[in-house]
C-alpha cells in the first residue's frame, strides 16, 4: 500500500457511519490539485481489481477518474495495475461509499459507474444496496446537474429494484438494456472480470443509464 501512496487519496479507516465520519474526518479533496489539472471527474464505486477503471481512463485521457473500493487487498491490485501501466488520470479511495460526502464536494462528479454491485437480496440488507434510496441521495448530491449513473448487473431482480429507486429519487431513465451483449452497445462496453464470468455462463447483462433531474424538472 505504501508503494501506491501516490495514487491513493484516502486510505482505509474503521467502518464509520456518515455522521461519525463527518464529525471526525471531514476533509474535502482538492481534485484539481490531486490530478494537477482541471478536467471532468468520473467515479466508479466498487472498482474491484481495476479492469474497468484502467481501461476507461486509457480510452478517455481528458477525463479524471476516481475509483472507490472498500476492500484493501482488492484495491491494492487495482492500484498496482494503474501504476504498472502508467495511467496518469486515476486516483483511489479505500473507503465505504457512504462516507464519500466527507471527501468529495457537492456537484463535483460528472458520472458515477456501478459495475456489478452486490445485489444483497435480503430485505434486512436493503439499506446497504448501492442503489438504495439512501445511497442514491448521496450520489445526487455528488453529481453535477444533468450528471448520470451508469449501472451494469447480472441480476434482473436487482436491476428492476434499481430502476424503481432511480425514479423515486430524482433521476430519469435515459436508457435500459436487458441484454447488453445482444445489441450494438457491446462494441463500446468494457468487460470486467465479473462480467466475463457471467458471459461464459450465458447470462444476460443488464445496463441502465439514469440522469439526475435538474431542480424543478418534472
Number of C-alpha atoms within 10 A of each C-alpha: 15 7 11 14 13 13 21 21 17 15 13 14 12 8 13 14 11 16 10 12 20 16 9 11 12 15 13 13 14 12 20 13 9 16 17 10 12 13 15 15 21 23 25 22 22 25 28 26 21 25 17 20 26 25 15 18 20 17 10 11 14 14 17 24 27 23 27 23 24 20 15 14 13 16 24 22 14 22 26 17 16 24 16 9 11 12 16 16 25 27 24 25 23 22 22 20 18 18 20 21 19 19 18 18 17 16 14 18 24 18 24 24 21 20 22 21 20 15 21 14 13 8 7 8 11 15 13 15 19 21 24 18 19 16 16 21 15 16 26 23 17 22 25 18 17 16 22 25 25 17 21 20 23 23 18 15 11 18 22 12 15 22 19 15 17 23 15 12 17 18 25 19 17 12 11 15 16 17 15 18 16 11 10 9 12 12 9 7 12 14 15 19 13 15 19 12 12 15 14 8 9 9 15 19 21 21 22 21 21 24 23 24 20 13 9 5 9 8
